[in-house]
Amino acid sequence: MVEIHPKEPMAMCPMASMCRGLAEKPPSRLLLMIPGLVLILVGVLILLEPKVLIWLMATVAILLGILFLIIANFIHLISGQFRSAHST
């Protein structure tokens, strides 16, 4: 049976050291604000120049297409390994 000490209630958790490190030294406030500031900037840019929305949608479509091709290739490789491992 594992004893849990009051000072370390998460001694068994493998992520405890990482979580403890984040609690002791949280990320910079500016680092946490960057995504919000970028979204506000993109929103203002879309309001000022609506063509930006079309470019953003096209970029997302292209990136999703590339992602789907990569996933399809990965699944093809894994299925080939699976078939070769179970065909013997």
PDB file with one MODEL, atoms N, CA, C and O in Angstrom:
MODEL        1
ATOM      1  N   MET A   1       0.841  -1.180   0.000  1.00  0.00           N
ATOM      2  CA  MET A   1       0.000   0.000   0.000  1.00  0.00           C
ATOM      3  C   MET A   1       0.882   1.238   0.000  1.00  0.00           C
ATOM      4  O   MET A   1       1.892   1.282   0.703  1.00  0.00           O
ATOM      5  N   VAL A   2       0.514   2.227  -0.771  1.00  0.00           N
ATOM      6  CA  VAL A   2       1.306   3.441  -0.915  1.00  0.00           C
ATOM      7  C   VAL A   2       0.837   4.471   0.105  1.00  0.00           C
ATOM      8  O   VAL A   2      -0.356   4.752   0.227  1.00  0.00           O
ATOM      9  N   GLU A   3       1.796   5.023   0.827  1.00  0.00           N
ATOM     10  CA  GLU A   3       1.462   6.084   1.778  1.00  0.00           C
ATOM     11  C   GLU A   3       1.611   7.428   1.089  1.00  0.00           C
ATOM     12  O   GLU A   3       2.584   7.672   0.375  1.00  0.00           O
ATOM     13  N   ILE A   4       0.641   8.290   1.310  1.00  0.00           N
ATOM     14  CA  ILE A   4       0.688   9.626   0.733  1.00  0.00           C
ATOM     15  C   ILE A   4       0.984  10.602   1.858  1.00  0.00           C
ATOM     16  O   ILE A   4       0.268  10.664   2.858  1.00  0.00           O
ATOM     17  N   HIS A   5       2.045  11.356   1.675  1.00  0.00           N
ATOM     18  CA  HIS A   5       2.443  12.323   2.680  1.00  0.00           C
ATOM     19  C   HIS A   5       1.627  13.604   2.505  1.00  0.00           C
ATOM     20  O   HIS A   5       1.288  13.975   1.381  1.00  0.00           O
ATOM     21  N   PRO A   6       1.311  14.280   3.610  1.00  0.00           N
ATOM     22  CA  PRO A   6       0.504  15.503   3.494  1.00  0.00           C
ATOM     23  C   PRO A   6       1.157  16.585   2.649  1.00  0.00           C
ATOM     24  O   PRO A   6       0.452  17.372   2.017  1.00  0.00           O
ATOM     25  N   LYS A   7       2.480  16.646   2.619  1.00  0.00           N
ATOM     26  CA  LYS A   7       3.156  17.680   1.832  1.00  0.00           C
ATOM     27  C   LYS A   7       3.051  17.405   0.342  1.00  0.00           C
ATOM     28  O   LYS A   7       3.061  18.340  -0.459  1.00  0.00           O
ATOM     29  N   GLU A   8       2.949  16.147  -0.040  1.00  0.00           N
ATOM     30  CA  GLU A   8       2.883  15.783  -1.453  1.00  0.00           C
ATOM     31  C   GLU A   8       1.682  14.882  -1.709  1.00  0.00           C
ATOM     32  O   GLU A   8       1.835  13.663  -1.792  1.00  0.00           O
ATOM     33  N   PRO A   9       0.485  15.462  -1.835  1.00  0.00           N
ATOM     34  CA  PRO A   9      -0.702  14.629  -2.046  1.00  0.00           C
ATOM     35  C   PRO A   9      -0.733  13.960  -3.413  1.00  0.00           C
ATOM     36  O   PRO A   9      -1.453  12.980  -3.603  1.00  0.00           O
ATOM     37  N   MET A  10       0.037  14.474  -4.365  1.00  0.00           N
ATOM     38  CA  MET A  10       0.025  13.902  -5.709  1.00  0.00           C
ATOM     39  C   MET A  10       1.328  13.166  -6.003  1.00  0.00           C
ATOM     40  O   MET A  10       1.816  13.202  -7.133  1.00  0.00           O
ATOM     41  N   ALA A  11       1.890  12.506  -5.011  1.00  0.00           N
ATOM     42  CA  ALA A  11       3.186  11.846  -5.186  1.00  0.00           C
ATOM     43  C   ALA A  11       3.135  10.758  -6.253  1.00  0.00           C
ATOM     44  O   ALA A  11       4.149  10.483  -6.895  1.00  0.00           O
ATOM     45  N   MET A  12       1.983  10.136  -6.453  1.00  0.00           N
ATOM     46  CA  MET A  12       1.882   9.048  -7.421  1.00  0.00           C
ATOM     47  C   MET A  12       1.684   9.556  -8.838  1.00  0.00           C
ATOM     48  O   MET A  12       1.940   8.818  -9.789  1.00  0.00           O
ATOM     49  N   CYS A  13       1.247  10.765  -9.006  1.00  0.00           N
ATOM     50  CA  CYS A  13       0.929  11.308 -10.324  1.00  0.00           C
ATOM     51  C   CYS A  13       2.210  11.662 -11.081  1.00  0.00           C
ATOM     52  O   CYS A  13       3.039  12.409 -10.562  1.00  0.00           O
ATOM     53  N   PRO A  14       2.390  11.136 -12.308  1.00  0.00           N
ATOM     54  CA  PRO A  14       3.607  11.461 -13.059  1.00  0.00           C
ATOM     55  C   PRO A  14       3.664  12.914 -13.517  1.00  0.00           C
ATOM     56  O   PRO A  14       4.746  13.424 -13.812  1.00  0.00           O
ATOM     57  N   MET A  15       2.524  13.584 -13.581  1.00  0.00           N
ATOM     58  CA  MET A  15       2.498  14.972 -14.018  1.00  0.00           C
ATOM     59  C   MET A  15       2.662  15.946 -12.851  1.00  0.00           C
ATOM     60  O   MET A  15       2.686  17.160 -13.056  1.00  0.00           O
ATOM     61  N   ALA A  16       2.773  15.420 -11.630  1.00  0.00           N
ATOM     62  CA  ALA A  16       2.806  16.282 -10.449  1.00  0.00           C
ATOM     63  C   ALA A  16       3.989  17.242 -10.475  1.00  0.00           C
ATOM     64  O   ALA A  16       3.845  18.407 -10.106  1.00  0.00           O
ATOM     65  N   SER A  17       5.148  16.773 -10.902  1.00  0.00           N
ATOM     66  CA  SER A  17       6.313  17.661 -10.901  1.00  0.00           C
ATOM     67  C   SER A  17       6.136  18.791 -11.908  1.00  0.00           C
ATOM     68  O   SER A  17       6.530  19.925 -11.637  1.00  0.00           O
ATOM     69  N   MET A  18       5.550  18.495 -13.065  1.00  0.00           N
ATOM     70  CA  MET A  18       5.330  19.539 -14.047  1.00  0.00           C
ATOM     71  C   MET A  18       4.290  20.543 -13.541  1.00  0.00           C
ATOM     72  O   MET A  18       4.467  21.753 -13.686  1.00  0.00           O
ATOM     73  N   CYS A  19       3.215  20.038 -12.954  1.00  0.00           N
ATOM     74  CA  CYS A  19       2.178  20.927 -12.426  1.00  0.00           C
ATOM     75  C   CYS A  19       2.720  21.778 -11.290  1.00  0.00           C
ATOM     76  O   CYS A  19       2.374  22.953 -11.172  1.00  0.00           O
ATOM     77  N   ARG A  20       3.562  21.197 -10.458  1.00  0.00           N
ATOM     78  CA  ARG A  20       4.165  21.943  -9.364  1.00  0.00           C
ATOM     79  C   ARG A  20       5.041  23.055  -9.919  1.00  0.00           C
ATOM     80  O   ARG A  20       5.034  24.172  -9.403  1.00  0.00           O
ATOM     81  N   GLY A  21       5.796  22.752 -10.969  1.00  0.00           N
ATOM     82  CA  GLY A  21       6.649  23.763 -11.586  1.00  0.00           C
ATOM     83  C   GLY A  21       5.844  24.905 -12.172  1.00  0.00           C
ATOM     84  O   GLY A  21       6.252  26.062 -12.069  1.00  0.00           O
ATOM     85  N   LEU A  22       4.700  24.602 -12.790  1.00  0.00           N
ATOM     86  CA  LEU A  22       3.852  25.651 -13.347  1.00  0.00           C
ATOM     87  C   LEU A  22       3.215  26.489 -12.246  1.00  0.00           C
ATOM     88  O   LEU A  22       3.012  27.691 -12.414  1.00  0.00           O
ATOM     89  N   ALA A  23       2.901  25.854 -11.119  1.00  0.00           N
ATOM     90  CA  ALA A  23       2.289  26.595 -10.013  1.00  0.00           C
ATOM     91  C   ALA A  23       3.295  27.525  -9.362  1.00  0.00           C
ATOM     92  O   ALA A  23       2.953  28.636  -8.960  1.00  0.00           O
ATOM     93  N   GLU A  24       4.547  27.068  -9.258  1.00  0.00           N
ATOM     94  CA  GLU A  24       5.572  27.890  -8.620  1.00  0.00           C
ATOM     95  C   GLU A  24       6.003  29.044  -9.516  1.00  0.00           C
ATOM     96  O   GLU A  24       6.253  30.146  -9.029  1.00  0.00           O
ATOM     97  N   LYS A  25       6.091  28.801 -10.827  1.00  0.00           N
ATOM     98  CA  LYS A  25       6.503  29.831 -11.771  1.00  0.00           C
ATOM     99  C   LYS A  25       5.513  29.857 -12.926  1.00  0.00           C
ATOM    100  O   LYS A  25       5.752  29.231 -13.959  1.00  0.00           O
ATOM    101  N   PRO A  26       4.399  30.575 -12.764  1.00  0.00           N
ATOM    102  CA  PRO A  26       3.401  30.602 -13.834  1.00  0.00           C
ATOM    103  C   PRO A  26       3.944  31.308 -15.070  1.00  0.00           C
ATOM    104  O   PRO A  26       4.864  32.120 -14.968  1.00  0.00           O
ATOM    105  N   PRO A  27       3.372  31.000 -16.251  1.00  0.00           N
ATOM    106  CA  PRO A  27       3.817  31.657 -17.479  1.00  0.00           C
ATOM    107  C   PRO A  27       3.610  33.173 -17.387  1.00  0.00           C
ATOM    108  O   PRO A  27       2.780  33.661 -16.620  1.00  0.00           O
ATOM    109  N   SER A  28       4.364  33.876 -18.166  1.00  0.00           N
ATOM    110  CA  SER A  28       4.273  35.330 -18.192  1.00  0.00           C
ATOM    111  C   SER A  28       2.854  35.767 -18.559  1.00  0.00           C
ATOM    112  O   SER A  28       2.188  35.137 -19.380  1.00  0.00           O
ATOM    113  N   ARG A  29       2.409  36.856 -17.936  1.00  0.00           N
ATOM    114  CA  ARG A  29       1.075  37.378 -18.218  1.00  0.00           C
ATOM    115  C   ARG A  29       0.961  37.800 -19.678  1.00  0.00           C
ATOM    116  O   ARG A  29      -0.079  37.604 -20.307  1.00  0.00           O
ATOM    117  N   LEU A  30       2.022  38.372 -20.210  1.00  0.00           N
ATOM    118  CA  LEU A  30       2.018  38.798 -21.611  1.00  0.00           C
ATOM    119  C   LEU A  30       1.874  37.596 -22.539  1.00  0.00           C
ATOM    120  O   LEU A  30       1.174  37.662 -23.550  1.00  0.00           O
ATOM    121  N   LEU A  31       2.537  36.508 -22.192  1.00  0.00           N
ATOM    122  CA  LEU A  31       2.456  35.293 -23.002  1.00  0.00           C
ATOM    123  C   LEU A  31       1.021  34.762 -23.047  1.00  0.00           C
ATOM    124  O   LEU A  31       0.584  34.226 -24.065  1.00  0.00           O
ATOM    125  N   LEU A  32       0.298  34.912 -21.948  1.00  0.00           N
ATOM    126  CA  LEU A  32      -1.088  34.454 -21.909  1.00  0.00           C
ATOM    127  C   LEU A  32      -2.028  35.408 -22.645  1.00  0.00           C
ATOM    128  O   LEU A  32      -3.110  35.001 -23.068  1.00  0.00           O
ATOM    129  N   MET A  33      -1.629  36.670 -22.802  1.00  0.00           N
ATOM    130  CA  MET A  33      -2.480  37.668 -23.454  1.00  0.00           C
ATOM    131  C   MET A  33      -2.307  37.696 -24.971  1.00  0.00           C
ATOM    132  O   MET A  33      -3.162  38.238 -25.671  1.00  0.00           O
ATOM    133  N   ILE A  34      -1.240  37.135 -25.487  1.00  0.00           N
ATOM    134  CA  ILE A  34      -0.940  37.207 -26.925  1.00  0.00           C
ATOM    135  C   ILE A  34      -2.066  36.622 -27.784  1.00  0.00           C
ATOM    136  O   ILE A  34      -2.456  37.268 -28.756  1.00  0.00           O
ATOM    137  N   PRO A  35      -2.617  35.425 -27.480  1.00  0.00           N
ATOM    138  CA  PRO A  35      -3.697  34.915 -28.348  1.00  0.00           C
ATOM    139  C   PRO A  35      -4.908  35.845 -28.401  1.00  0.00           C
ATOM    140  O   PRO A  35      -5.498  36.025 -29.466  1.00  0.00           O
ATOM    141  N   GLY A  36      -5.280  36.429 -27.283  1.00  0.00           N
ATOM    142  CA  GLY A  36      -6.410  37.360 -27.268  1.00  0.00           C
ATOM    143  C   GLY A  36      -6.131  38.604 -28.090  1.00  0.00           C
ATOM    144  O   GLY A  36      -6.996  39.081 -28.824  1.00  0.00           O
ATOM    145  N   LEU A  37      -4.925  39.127 -27.964  1.00  0.00           N
ATOM    146  CA  LEU A  37      -4.561  40.314 -28.731  1.00  0.00           C
ATOM    147  C   LEU A  37      -4.536  40.023 -30.232  1.00  0.00           C
ATOM    148  O   LEU A  37      -4.949  40.860 -31.035  1.00  0.00           O
ATOM    149  N   VAL A  38      -4.056  38.849 -30.606  1.00  0.00           N
ATOM    150  CA  VAL A  38      -4.012  38.467 -32.020  1.00  0.00           C
ATOM    151  C   VAL A  38      -5.430  38.337 -32.572  1.00  0.00           C
ATOM    152  O   VAL A  38      -5.705  38.780 -33.687  1.00  0.00           O
ATOM    153  N   LEU A  39      -6.335  37.728 -31.791  1.00  0.00           N
ATOM    154  CA  LEU A  39      -7.720  37.594 -32.260  1.00  0.00           C
ATOM    155  C   LEU A  39      -8.398  38.948 -32.409  1.00  0.00           C
ATOM    156  O   LEU A  39      -9.153  39.159 -33.359  1.00  0.00           O
ATOM    157  N   ILE A  40      -8.140  39.870 -31.485  1.00  0.00           N
ATOM    158  CA  ILE A  40      -8.704  41.222 -31.601  1.00  0.00           C
ATOM    159  C   ILE A  40      -8.162  41.908 -32.845  1.00  0.00           C
ATOM    160  O   ILE A  40      -8.918  42.543 -33.581  1.00  0.00           O
ATOM    161  N   LEU A  41      -6.864  41.788 -33.086  1.00  0.00           N
ATOM    162  CA  LEU A  41      -6.244  42.394 -34.258  1.00  0.00           C
ATOM    163  C   LEU A  41      -6.829  41.824 -35.548  1.00  0.00           C
ATOM    164  O   LEU A  41      -7.109  42.573 -36.483  1.00  0.00           O
ATOM    165  N   VAL A  42      -7.014  40.508 -35.606  1.00  0.00           N
ATOM    166  CA  VAL A  42      -7.593  39.881 -36.799  1.00  0.00           C
ATOM    167  C   VAL A  42      -9.033  40.354 -36.996  1.00  0.00           C
ATOM    168  O   VAL A  42      -9.450  40.621 -38.123  1.00  0.00           O
ATOM    169  N   GLY A  43      -9.797  40.459 -35.895  1.00  0.00           N
ATOM    170  CA  GLY A  43     -11.170  40.944 -36.006  1.00  0.00           C
ATOM    171  C   GLY A  43     -11.243  42.357 -36.536  1.00  0.00           C
ATOM    172  O   GLY A  43     -12.080  42.653 -37.388  1.00  0.00           O
ATOM    173  N   VAL A  44     -10.381  43.238 -36.047  1.00  0.00           N
ATOM    174  CA  VAL A  44     -10.356  44.619 -36.532  1.00  0.00           C
ATOM    175  C   VAL A  44      -9.930  44.656 -37.996  1.00  0.00           C
ATOM    176  O   VAL A  44     -10.481  45.418 -38.790  1.00  0.00           O
ATOM    177  N   LEU A  45      -8.949  43.832 -38.347  1.00  0.00           N
ATOM    178  CA  LEU A  45      -8.491  43.774 -39.725  1.00  0.00           C
ATOM    179  C   LEU A  45      -9.606  43.318 -40.670  1.00  0.00           C
ATOM    180  O   LEU A  45      -9.739  43.836 -41.779  1.00  0.00           O
ATOM    181  N   ILE A  46     -10.407  42.344 -40.220  1.00  0.00           N
ATOM    182  CA  ILE A  46     -11.528  41.865 -41.036  1.00  0.00           C
ATOM    183  C   ILE A  46     -12.576  42.962 -41.191  1.00  0.00           C
ATOM    184  O   ILE A  46     -13.158  43.118 -42.264  1.00  0.00           O
ATOM    185  N   LEU A  47     -12.820  43.730 -40.112  1.00  0.00           N
ATOM    186  CA  LEU A  47     -13.787  44.831 -40.213  1.00  0.00           C
ATOM    187  C   LEU A  47     -13.311  45.908 -41.192  1.00  0.00           C
ATOM    188  O   LEU A  47     -14.106  46.463 -41.952  1.00  0.00           O
ATOM    189  N   LEU A  48     -12.013  46.194 -41.165  1.00  0.00           N
ATOM    190  CA  LEU A  48     -11.477  47.229 -42.044  1.00  0.00           C
ATOM    191  C   LEU A  48     -11.341  46.765 -43.487  1.00  0.00           C
ATOM    192  O   LEU A  48     -11.579  47.538 -44.415  1.00  0.00           O
ATOM    193  N   GLU A  49     -10.966  45.528 -43.674  1.00  0.00           N
ATOM    194  CA  GLU A  49     -10.741  44.989 -45.018  1.00  0.00           C
ATOM    195  C   GLU A  49     -11.346  43.579 -45.089  1.00  0.00           C
ATOM    196  O   GLU A  49     -10.660  42.608 -44.770  1.00  0.00           O
ATOM    197  N   PRO A  50     -12.606  43.448 -45.496  1.00  0.00           N
ATOM    198  CA  PRO A  50     -13.284  42.143 -45.503  1.00  0.00           C
ATOM    199  C   PRO A  50     -12.608  41.080 -46.374  1.00  0.00           C
ATOM    200  O   PRO A  50     -12.847  39.889 -46.180  1.00  0.00           O
ATOM    201  N   LYS A  51     -11.772  41.490 -47.326  1.00  0.00           N
ATOM    202  CA  LYS A  51     -11.071  40.506 -48.160  1.00  0.00           C
ATOM    203  C   LYS A  51     -10.148  39.618 -47.321  1.00  0.00           C
ATOM    204  O   LYS A  51      -9.823  38.502 -47.725  1.00  0.00           O
ATOM    205  N   VAL A  52      -9.731  40.113 -46.161  1.00  0.00           N
ATOM    206  CA  VAL A  52      -8.852  39.336 -45.282  1.00  0.00           C
ATOM    207  C   VAL A  52      -9.556  38.052 -44.847  1.00  0.00           C
ATOM    208  O   VAL A  52      -8.918  37.007 -44.717  1.00  0.00           O
ATOM    209  N   LEU A  53     -10.869  38.126 -44.624  1.00  0.00           N
ATOM    210  CA  LEU A  53     -11.627  36.940 -44.215  1.00  0.00           C
ATOM    211  C   LEU A  53     -11.547  35.849 -45.276  1.00  0.00           C
ATOM    212  O   LEU A  53     -11.415  34.669 -44.953  1.00  0.00           O
ATOM    213  N   ILE A  54     -11.626  36.242 -46.521  1.00  0.00           N
ATOM    214  CA  ILE A  54     -11.533  35.269 -47.614  1.00  0.00           C
ATOM    215  C   ILE A  54     -10.151  34.617 -47.617  1.00  0.00           C
ATOM    216  O   ILE A  54     -10.034  33.404 -47.793  1.00  0.00           O
ATOM    217  N   TRP A  55      -9.103  35.423 -47.420  1.00  0.00           N
ATOM    218  CA  TRP A  55      -7.750  34.880 -47.376  1.00  0.00           C
ATOM    219  C   TRP A  55      -7.572  33.941 -46.189  1.00  0.00           C
ATOM    220  O   TRP A  55      -6.923  32.902 -46.309  1.00  0.00           O
ATOM    221  N   LEU A  56      -8.147  34.304 -45.042  1.00  0.00           N
ATOM    222  CA  LEU A  56      -8.053  33.437 -43.863  1.00  0.00           C
ATOM    223  C   LEU A  56      -8.773  32.112 -44.094  1.00  0.00           C
ATOM    224  O   LEU A  56      -8.266  31.051 -43.730  1.00  0.00           O
ATOM    225  N   MET A  57      -9.953  32.181 -44.699  1.00  0.00           N
ATOM    226  CA  MET A  57     -10.695  30.949 -44.981  1.00  0.00           C
ATOM    227  C   MET A  57      -9.940  30.071 -45.968  1.00  0.00           C
ATOM    228  O   MET A  57      -9.895  28.851 -45.807  1.00  0.00           O
ATOM    229  N   ALA A  58      -9.346  30.683 -46.987  1.00  0.00           N
ATOM    230  CA  ALA A  58      -8.567  29.913 -47.968  1.00  0.00           C
ATOM    231  C   ALA A  58      -7.356  29.268 -47.306  1.00  0.00           C
ATOM    232  O   ALA A  58      -7.029  28.117 -47.595  1.00  0.00           O
ATOM    233  N   THR A  59      -6.696  29.998 -46.428  1.00  0.00           N
ATOM    234  CA  THR A  59      -5.527  29.464 -45.725  1.00  0.00           C
ATOM    235  C   THR A  59      -5.909  28.288 -44.845  1.00  0.00           C
ATOM    236  O   THR A  59      -5.213  27.274 -44.816  1.00  0.00           O
ATOM    237  N   VAL A  60      -7.021  28.426 -44.125  1.00  0.00           N
ATOM    238  CA  VAL A  60      -7.484  27.332 -43.268  1.00  0.00           C
ATOM    239  C   VAL A  60      -7.839  26.115 -44.110  1.00  0.00           C
ATOM    240  O   VAL A  60      -7.506  24.991 -43.734  1.00  0.00           O
ATOM    241  N   ALA A  61      -8.509  26.316 -45.241  1.00  0.00           N
ATOM    242  CA  ALA A  61      -8.872  25.202 -46.105  1.00  0.00           C
ATOM    243  C   ALA A  61      -7.631  24.481 -46.635  1.00  0.00           C
ATOM    244  O   ALA A  61      -7.600  23.251 -46.674  1.00  0.00           O
ATOM    245  N   ILE A  62      -6.626  25.228 -47.035  1.00  0.00           N
ATOM    246  CA  ILE A  62      -5.393  24.621 -47.538  1.00  0.00           C
ATOM    247  C   ILE A  62      -4.682  23.850 -46.432  1.00  0.00           C
ATOM    248  O   ILE A  62      -4.225  22.727 -46.648  1.00  0.00           O
ATOM    249  N   LEU A  63      -4.588  24.453 -45.246  1.00  0.00           N
ATOM    250  CA  LEU A  63      -3.915  23.774 -44.130  1.00  0.00           C
ATOM    251  C   LEU A  63      -4.662  22.517 -43.699  1.00  0.00           C
ATOM    252  O   LEU A  63      -4.040  21.503 -43.381  1.00  0.00           O
ATOM    253  N   LEU A  64      -6.002  22.579 -43.685  1.00  0.00           N
ATOM    254  CA  LEU A  64      -6.772  21.376 -43.349  1.00  0.00           C
ATOM    255  C   LEU A  64      -6.597  20.291 -44.410  1.00  0.00           C
ATOM    256  O   LEU A  64      -6.516  19.107 -44.080  1.00  0.00           O
ATOM    257  N   GLY A  65      -6.538  20.686 -45.671  1.00  0.00           N
ATOM    258  CA  GLY A  65      -6.295  19.712 -46.732  1.00  0.00           C
ATOM    259  C   GLY A  65      -4.952  19.022 -46.564  1.00  0.00           C
ATOM    260  O   GLY A  65      -4.854  17.804 -46.711  1.00  0.00           O
ATOM    261  N   ILE A  66      -3.917  19.796 -46.257  1.00  0.00           N
ATOM    262  CA  ILE A  66      -2.590  19.220 -46.027  1.00  0.00           C
ATOM    263  C   ILE A  66      -2.617  18.296 -44.816  1.00  0.00           C
ATOM    264  O   ILE A  66      -2.027  17.216 -44.837  1.00  0.00           O
ATOM    265  N   LEU A  67      -3.307  18.726 -43.756  1.00  0.00           N
ATOM    266  CA  LEU A  67      -3.402  17.905 -42.546  1.00  0.00           C
ATOM    267  C   LEU A  67      -4.097  16.581 -42.844  1.00  0.00           C
ATOM    268  O   LEU A  67      -3.650  15.534 -42.377  1.00  0.00           O
ATOM    269  N   PHE A  68      -5.196  16.612 -43.624  1.00  0.00           N
ATOM    270  CA  PHE A  68      -5.897  15.378 -43.969  1.00  0.00           C
ATOM    271  C   PHE A  68      -5.021  14.449 -44.798  1.00  0.00           C
ATOM    272  O   PHE A  68      -5.065  13.233 -44.614  1.00  0.00           O
ATOM    273  N   LEU A  69      -4.223  15.006 -45.709  1.00  0.00           N
ATOM    274  CA  LEU A  69      -3.307  14.168 -46.499  1.00  0.00           C
ATOM    275  C   LEU A  69      -2.256  13.514 -45.610  1.00  0.00           C
ATOM    276  O   LEU A  69      -1.923  12.345 -45.801  1.00  0.00           O
ATOM    277  N   ILE A  70      -1.736  14.252 -44.649  1.00  0.00           N
ATOM    278  CA  ILE A  70      -0.737  13.694 -43.724  1.00  0.00           C
ATOM    279  C   ILE A  70      -1.359  12.590 -42.882  1.00  0.00           C
ATOM    280  O   ILE A  70      -0.746  11.541 -42.685  1.00  0.00           O
ATOM    281  N   ILE A  71      -2.583  12.818 -42.378  1.00  0.00           N
ATOM    282  CA  ILE A  71      -3.260  11.807 -41.567  1.00  0.00           C
ATOM    283  C   ILE A  71      -3.553  10.564 -42.400  1.00  0.00           C
ATOM    284  O   ILE A  71      -3.375   9.444 -41.922  1.00  0.00           O
ATOM    285  N   ALA A  72      -3.998  10.749 -43.640  1.00  0.00           N
ATOM    286  CA  ALA A  72      -4.286   9.606 -44.517  1.00  0.00           C
ATOM    287  C   ALA A  72      -3.020   8.788 -44.779  1.00  0.00           C
ATOM    288  O   ALA A  72      -3.062   7.558 -44.775  1.00  0.00           O
ATOM    289  N   ASN A  73      -1.903   9.468 -45.006  1.00  0.00           N
ATOM    290  CA  ASN A  73      -0.646   8.775 -45.222  1.00  0.00           C
ATOM    291  C   ASN A  73      -0.228   8.004 -43.974  1.00  0.00           C
ATOM    292  O   ASN A  73       0.243   6.871 -44.069  1.00  0.00           O
ATOM    293  N   PHE A  74      -0.398   8.616 -42.812  1.00  0.00           N
ATOM    294  CA  PHE A  74      -0.040   7.966 -41.556  1.00  0.00           C
ATOM    295  C   PHE A  74      -0.890   6.713 -41.338  1.00  0.00           C
ATOM    296  O   PHE A  74      -0.368   5.667 -40.951  1.00  0.00           O
ATOM    297  N   ILE A  75      -2.195   6.818 -41.585  1.00  0.00           N
ATOM    298  CA  ILE A  75      -3.078   5.662 -41.418  1.00  0.00           C
ATOM    299  C   ILE A  75      -2.710   4.560 -42.407  1.00  0.00           C
ATOM    300  O   ILE A  75      -2.751   3.380 -42.062  1.00  0.00           O
ATOM    301  N   HIS A  76      -2.351   4.937 -43.638  1.00  0.00           N
ATOM    302  CA  HIS A  76      -1.936   3.952 -44.641  1.00  0.00           C
ATOM    303  C   HIS A  76      -0.677   3.207 -44.168  1.00  0.00           C
ATOM    304  O   HIS A  76      -0.599   1.985 -44.288  1.00  0.00           O
ATOM    305  N   LEU A  77       0.299   3.941 -43.634  1.00  0.00           N
ATOM    306  CA  LEU A  77       1.526   3.300 -43.142  1.00  0.00           C
ATOM    307  C   LEU A  77       1.249   2.369 -41.969  1.00  0.00           C
ATOM    308  O   LEU A  77       1.781   1.260 -41.908  1.00  0.00           O
ATOM    309  N   ILE A  78       0.417   2.824 -41.041  1.00  0.00           N
ATOM    310  CA  ILE A  78       0.100   2.009 -39.867  1.00  0.00           C
ATOM    311  C   ILE A  78      -0.666   0.756 -40.277  1.00  0.00           C
ATOM    312  O   ILE A  78      -0.393  -0.328 -39.762  1.00  0.00           O
ATOM    313  N   SER A  79      -1.621   0.891 -41.196  1.00  0.00           N
ATOM    314  CA  SER A  79      -2.379  -0.287 -41.626  1.00  0.00           C
ATOM    315  C   SER A  79      -1.484  -1.280 -42.356  1.00  0.00           C
ATOM    316  O   SER A  79      -1.668  -2.489 -42.219  1.00  0.00           O
ATOM    317  N   GLY A  80      -0.511  -0.787 -43.133  1.00  0.00           N
ATOM    318  CA  GLY A  80       0.433  -1.683 -43.803  1.00  0.00           C
ATOM    319  C   GLY A  80       1.285  -2.441 -42.800  1.00  0.00           C
ATOM    320  O   GLY A  80       1.529  -3.634 -42.977  1.00  0.00           O
ATOM    321  N   GLN A  81       1.740  -1.770 -41.754  1.00  0.00           N
ATOM    322  CA  GLN A  81       2.516  -2.437 -40.709  1.00  0.00           C
ATOM    323  C   GLN A  81       1.662  -3.438 -39.976  1.00  0.00           C
ATOM    324  O   GLN A  81       2.134  -4.520 -39.629  1.00  0.00           O
ATOM    325  N   PHE A  82       0.401  -3.096 -39.732  1.00  0.00           N
ATOM    326  CA  PHE A  82      -0.507  -3.990 -39.036  1.00  0.00           C
ATOM    327  C   PHE A  82      -0.766  -5.249 -39.858  1.00  0.00           C
ATOM    328  O   PHE A  82      -0.760  -6.363 -39.333  1.00  0.00           O
ATOM    329  N   ARG A  83      -0.995  -5.049 -41.170  1.00  0.00           N
ATOM    330  CA  ARG A  83      -1.237  -6.203 -42.045  1.00  0.00           C
ATOM    331  C   ARG A  83      -0.015  -7.097 -42.138  1.00  0.00           C
ATOM    332  O   ARG A  83      -0.143  -8.321 -42.097  1.00  0.00           O
ATOM    333  N   SER A  84       1.176  -6.506 -42.262  1.00  0.00           N
ATOM    334  CA  SER A  84       2.390  -7.325 -42.373  1.00  0.00           C
ATOM    335  C   SER A  84       2.701  -8.041 -41.063  1.00  0.00           C
ATOM    336  O   SER A  84       3.264  -9.135 -41.083  1.00  0.00           O
ATOM    337  N   ALA A  85       2.353  -7.458 -39.945  1.00  0.00           N
ATOM    338  CA  ALA A  85       2.616  -8.098 -38.656  1.00  0.00           C
ATOM    339  C   ALA A  85       1.662  -9.261 -38.410  1.00  0.00           C
ATOM    340  O   ALA A  85       2.039 -10.232 -37.753  1.00  0.00           O
ATOM    341  N   HIS A  86       0.438  -9.185 -38.920  1.00  0.00           N
ATOM    342  CA  HIS A  86      -0.547 -10.225 -38.661  1.00  0.00           C
ATOM    343  C   HIS A  86      -0.713 -11.206 -39.820  1.00  0.00           C
ATOM    344  O   HIS A  86      -1.542 -12.112 -39.731  1.00  0.00           O
ATOM    345  N   SER A  87       0.041 -11.054 -40.890  1.00  0.00           N
ATOM    346  CA  SER A  87      -0.098 -11.966 -42.027  1.00  0.00           C
ATOM    347  C   SER A  87       0.781 -13.208 -41.894  1.00  0.00           C
ATOM    348  O   SER A  87       0.619 -14.166 -42.650  1.00  0.00           O
ATOM    349  N   THR A  88       1.705 -13.195 -40.943  1.00  0.00           N
ATOM    350  CA  THR A  88       2.596 -14.361 -40.796  1.00  0.00           C
ATOM    351  C   THR A  88       1.998 -15.455 -39.989  1.00  0.00           C
ATOM    352  O   THR A  88       2.633 -16.490 -39.786  1.00  0.00           O
TER     353      THR A  88
ENDMDL
END
